[in-house]
Amino acid sequence: MSLLKNILNFQTGLGVLANICLLFFYTFIILVHSHKPTDLISCQLTFIHIVTVLTGGDIWLKDVFESLNLENDFQCKITFYTNRVMRGLSICITCLLSVFQAVTISPNTSLLAKFKHKLKKYMIYALLLIWPFNLSFSSNQIFYVGAFTNTSASNQMKVTKYCSIFPMNYISRALILTVIVSRDVFLVGIMLTTSAYMVIILFRHQRQCKHLHSISHLKASPEKRATQTILLLVVFFVIMYWVDFIISSTSVLLWKYNPDILTVQKFVMNAYPTITPLVQISSDNRIINMLKNLQSIWHQIS
């Protein structure tokens, strides 16, 4: 148990640090350099991942809340609600990133090509809709979360050391689960569809380049690297999401969370927000060049 906790603590620290660094790089690129439309999406996704990791690991927040003299019940509600909103935003914006990359690399002869010139405007509209949608979507769940009390412990499902989910009637539980699953299945379906489309586009592009004997140009294509990165992130997100979903659904049906299982679930929940910035930093040439410049400046100073 202590080993799992230590691993979770390390993962949380790594995830927060990596996402803060990535947020700094994207902010600098957006403000100083010419940026791509997907950079704005990635910047928001990075901020969402910082909050997700902080609210999903039971680390630091307890001390922060205690310093503010906030009641345990309010702590649980605000932490649970914020984490649920961020998880919803994560799946929505990851889906949006996949769709916009598919439009970006689509051939000029495809039906998606007509959206390219309005990509930035559509992106702003989509982001303006996604945030209020998710803020309201998870609002009903805060009524079923609160501080753990020993007086009615048998009716509560403990989800953290201090917080638990209160029992709800069968109709409410089924309705909430149906709505959440419907949203997530729809978005995952879009992600898988756009991912398959991007794989087909890359395959055709690679076959054409082989035919023209210009494979080196294909390997140097920034669009290909960006597409491969997004494909990797989407596939990893879908895998981690369904593992988390299976654990959550099983626990809700059994109305019991084993402490070890809960720690494993938190590790799975934080895996995508932790891996994503590391993959993006290592695959974005703009960030790599910035790191090389910072390294050369540091050597000159020292």
TAZI-V696244 format. One record per residue. OMEGA is omega in degrees with one decimal (999 if undefined). D_CENTER is the distance of its C-alpha to the mean C-alpha in Angstrom with 1 decimal. Layout:
BEGIN
omega:OMEGA d_center:D_CENTER
omega:OMEGA d_center:D_CENTER
END
This chain:
BEGIN
omega:-179.9 d_center:26.3
omega:177.6 d_center:26.6
omega:178.2 d_center:25.3
omega:179.1 d_center:22.1
omega:179.4 d_center:21.7
omega:177.6 d_center:22.4
omega:179.1 d_center:19.8
omega:178.1 d_center:17.2
omega:178.3 d_center:18.6
omega:179.9 d_center:18.5
omega:179.6 d_center:14.9
omega:179.2 d_center:14.0
omega:178.9 d_center:16.3
omega:-179.1 d_center:15.2
omega:179.6 d_center:11.5
omega:-178.7 d_center:12.8
omega:-178.3 d_center:15.4
omega:-179.3 d_center:13.5
omega:176.7 d_center:11.0
omega:177.4 d_center:14.2
omega:-179.7 d_center:16.0
omega:177.5 d_center:13.7
omega:176.5 d_center:13.6
omega:-179.1 d_center:17.4
omega:-178.8 d_center:17.8
omega:177.8 d_center:16.1
omega:178.7 d_center:18.0
omega:179.8 d_center:21.1
omega:-178.1 d_center:20.7
omega:-176.3 d_center:20.3
omega:-171.8 d_center:23.2
omega:-175.3 d_center:25.5
omega:171.2 d_center:25.0
omega:-173.5 d_center:24.8
omega:176.8 d_center:21.2
omega:177.5 d_center:19.7
omega:-179.1 d_center:18.1
omega:177.9 d_center:14.8
omega:178.1 d_center:14.8
omega:177.4 d_center:14.5
omega:-179.3 d_center:11.3
omega:178.8 d_center:9.9
omega:178.3 d_center:11.4
omega:179.2 d_center:9.9
omega:178.6 d_center:6.3
omega:177.4 d_center:7.8
omega:179.0 d_center:9.5
omega:-179.1 d_center:6.8
omega:176.3 d_center:5.6
omega:-179.3 d_center:9.3
omega:179.9 d_center:10.1
omega:-179.2 d_center:7.9
omega:-179.0 d_center:9.7
omega:-177.0 d_center:12.9
omega:-177.5 d_center:13.1
omega:-173.4 d_center:12.3
omega:-178.9 d_center:14.9
omega:-177.6 d_center:18.2
omega:174.7 d_center:18.9
omega:-174.5 d_center:20.6
omega:-179.5 d_center:19.8
omega:178.9 d_center:23.0
omega:179.1 d_center:25.1
omega:-179.4 d_center:23.8
omega:179.4 d_center:24.6
omega:177.8 d_center:27.9
omega:178.0 d_center:28.9
omega:179.7 d_center:28.4
omega:178.7 d_center:30.5
omega:-179.5 d_center:28.1
omega:-177.6 d_center:29.0
omega:-178.3 d_center:27.1
omega:178.9 d_center:26.6
omega:177.5 d_center:25.0
omega:-178.1 d_center:22.8
omega:-178.3 d_center:21.5
omega:-176.1 d_center:21.0
omega:179.3 d_center:19.2
omega:-178.8 d_center:16.9
omega:-179.2 d_center:16.2
omega:-179.7 d_center:15.9
omega:-179.6 d_center:13.5
omega:179.2 d_center:11.1
omega:178.4 d_center:11.5
omega:-178.7 d_center:11.1
omega:177.5 d_center:7.8
omega:176.2 d_center:6.6
omega:177.2 d_center:8.5
omega:-179.0 d_center:7.4
omega:-179.0 d_center:3.7
omega:179.3 d_center:6.1
omega:-175.6 d_center:8.7
omega:173.0 d_center:7.7
omega:175.8 d_center:6.5
omega:179.0 d_center:9.9
omega:179.0 d_center:11.5
omega:178.9 d_center:10.9
omega:-179.7 d_center:12.5
omega:-177.0 d_center:15.3
omega:176.3 d_center:16.2
omega:177.0 d_center:16.5
omega:177.5 d_center:18.6
omega:-177.5 d_center:20.8
omega:-175.6 d_center:21.1
omega:-178.7 d_center:22.6
omega:179.2 d_center:24.5
omega:-179.2 d_center:28.3
omega:179.4 d_center:30.5
omega:-177.1 d_center:32.3
omega:179.2 d_center:29.4
omega:-178.1 d_center:28.8
omega:-174.9 d_center:25.4
omega:-177.3 d_center:27.3
omega:179.1 d_center:28.7
omega:-173.8 d_center:25.3
omega:-174.4 d_center:24.8
omega:178.4 d_center:27.0
omega:-173.4 d_center:25.2
omega:-177.4 d_center:21.7
omega:179.5 d_center:21.1
omega:178.3 d_center:22.7
omega:179.7 d_center:20.7
omega:179.7 d_center:17.4
omega:177.8 d_center:18.7
omega:-178.5 d_center:19.8
omega:-179.7 d_center:16.6
omega:178.4 d_center:14.6
omega:177.9 d_center:17.6
omega:-174.8 d_center:17.4
omega:-176.0 d_center:13.7
omega:179.3 d_center:13.9
omega:178.4 d_center:17.2
omega:-177.8 d_center:16.4
omega:176.8 d_center:13.5
omega:179.4 d_center:15.7
omega:-175.5 d_center:18.5
omega:-175.7 d_center:17.0
omega:-173.8 d_center:16.3
omega:-177.3 d_center:19.4
omega:-175.2 d_center:21.7
omega:-178.4 d_center:20.1
omega:179.2 d_center:21.1
omega:-178.0 d_center:24.7
omega:-179.5 d_center:24.2
omega:177.5 d_center:22.8
omega:-179.8 d_center:25.1
omega:179.2 d_center:26.8
omega:178.0 d_center:28.2
omega:-178.0 d_center:32.0
omega:-175.3 d_center:34.5
omega:-179.9 d_center:36.8
omega:-173.3 d_center:34.8
omega:-176.8 d_center:32.7
omega:-178.7 d_center:33.5
omega:-176.0 d_center:31.9
omega:173.8 d_center:28.6
omega:-175.5 d_center:25.6
omega:-177.9 d_center:24.6
omega:170.7 d_center:20.8
omega:-179.4 d_center:21.2
omega:-174.3 d_center:24.4
omega:-171.7 d_center:25.2
omega:179.1 d_center:23.4
omega:174.7 d_center:24.0
omega:-179.4 d_center:23.5
omega:-178.8 d_center:26.9
omega:176.3 d_center:28.5
omega:-178.5 d_center:28.3
omega:-172.8 d_center:30.6
omega:-177.9 d_center:30.0
omega:179.5 d_center:29.7
omega:-179.1 d_center:27.0
omega:-179.4 d_center:25.0
omega:-178.8 d_center:25.4
omega:179.7 d_center:24.7
omega:-179.5 d_center:21.4
omega:-179.9 d_center:20.3
omega:-179.2 d_center:21.5
omega:-179.1 d_center:19.8
omega:-179.6 d_center:16.3
omega:179.7 d_center:17.0
omega:178.1 d_center:18.4
omega:-174.3 d_center:15.5
omega:178.1 d_center:13.0
omega:178.3 d_center:15.7
omega:-178.2 d_center:16.4
omega:177.4 d_center:13.0
omega:176.9 d_center:12.7
omega:177.3 d_center:16.3
omega:179.6 d_center:15.8
omega:179.8 d_center:13.2
omega:179.2 d_center:15.8
omega:179.3 d_center:18.6
omega:177.7 d_center:17.4
omega:177.7 d_center:16.6
omega:178.4 d_center:20.2
omega:179.6 d_center:21.6
omega:176.9 d_center:20.2
omega:178.5 d_center:21.6
omega:179.3 d_center:24.9
omega:179.6 d_center:25.0
omega:179.8 d_center:24.5
omega:178.5 d_center:27.1
omega:179.8 d_center:29.6
omega:-179.5 d_center:29.1
omega:179.2 d_center:29.7
omega:177.7 d_center:32.8
omega:-179.7 d_center:34.2
omega:176.6 d_center:33.8
omega:-180.0 d_center:35.6
omega:-178.8 d_center:38.3
omega:179.6 d_center:38.7
omega:178.7 d_center:38.7
omega:-178.7 d_center:35.9
omega:-179.6 d_center:33.3
omega:177.9 d_center:32.9
omega:179.1 d_center:31.8
omega:-178.6 d_center:29.1
omega:-177.7 d_center:27.7
omega:-175.3 d_center:27.8
omega:177.3 d_center:25.9
omega:179.5 d_center:23.0
omega:179.4 d_center:21.8
omega:179.4 d_center:21.9
omega:179.6 d_center:20.0
omega:-180.0 d_center:17.2
omega:178.7 d_center:17.2
omega:178.2 d_center:17.3
omega:-179.4 d_center:14.3
omega:176.5 d_center:12.2
omega:178.7 d_center:13.9
omega:-179.1 d_center:13.1
omega:-179.6 d_center:9.4
omega:179.6 d_center:9.7
omega:179.2 d_center:12.2
omega:178.6 d_center:10.5
omega:-177.8 d_center:7.5
omega:179.9 d_center:10.5
omega:-178.9 d_center:12.5
omega:-180.0 d_center:10.4
omega:-176.1 d_center:9.8
omega:173.3 d_center:13.5
omega:177.4 d_center:14.6
omega:-178.9 d_center:13.0
omega:179.6 d_center:14.5
omega:178.9 d_center:17.8
omega:-178.3 d_center:18.1
omega:-178.0 d_center:17.4
omega:179.2 d_center:19.8
omega:-179.3 d_center:22.4
omega:179.6 d_center:22.3
omega:179.7 d_center:22.7
omega:178.4 d_center:25.5
omega:-177.4 d_center:27.3
omega:178.9 d_center:26.5
omega:175.8 d_center:26.2
omega:171.4 d_center:23.6
omega:-177.3 d_center:25.0
omega:179.3 d_center:24.1
omega:178.5 d_center:23.3
omega:179.2 d_center:21.2
omega:178.7 d_center:19.3
omega:177.1 d_center:18.7
omega:179.4 d_center:17.6
omega:178.0 d_center:15.1
omega:176.9 d_center:13.6
omega:178.9 d_center:13.6
omega:179.6 d_center:11.8
omega:-176.9 d_center:9.1
omega:-177.1 d_center:8.8
omega:-179.0 d_center:9.4
omega:177.6 d_center:6.2
omega:179.7 d_center:5.3
omega:-177.5 d_center:9.1
omega:-174.6 d_center:9.9
omega:-178.8 d_center:7.9
omega:178.8 d_center:10.1
omega:178.2 d_center:13.1
omega:-178.1 d_center:13.0
omega:178.9 d_center:12.8
omega:-176.3 d_center:15.5
omega:-175.7 d_center:17.7
omega:-178.1 d_center:17.6
omega:-177.8 d_center:18.1
omega:179.1 d_center:21.9
omega:179.2 d_center:21.9
omega:178.5 d_center:20.0
omega:178.5 d_center:22.2
omega:177.0 d_center:25.3
omega:178.7 d_center:24.4
omega:177.9 d_center:24.1
omega:178.1 d_center:27.5
omega:178.0 d_center:29.0
omega:178.6 d_center:28.0
omega:179.2 d_center:29.4
omega:176.9 d_center:32.7
omega:179.8 d_center:33.1
omega:179.1 d_center:32.7
omega:178.4 d_center:35.3
omega:-179.9 d_center:37.6
omega:-178.1 d_center:37.4
omega:999 d_center:37.9
END
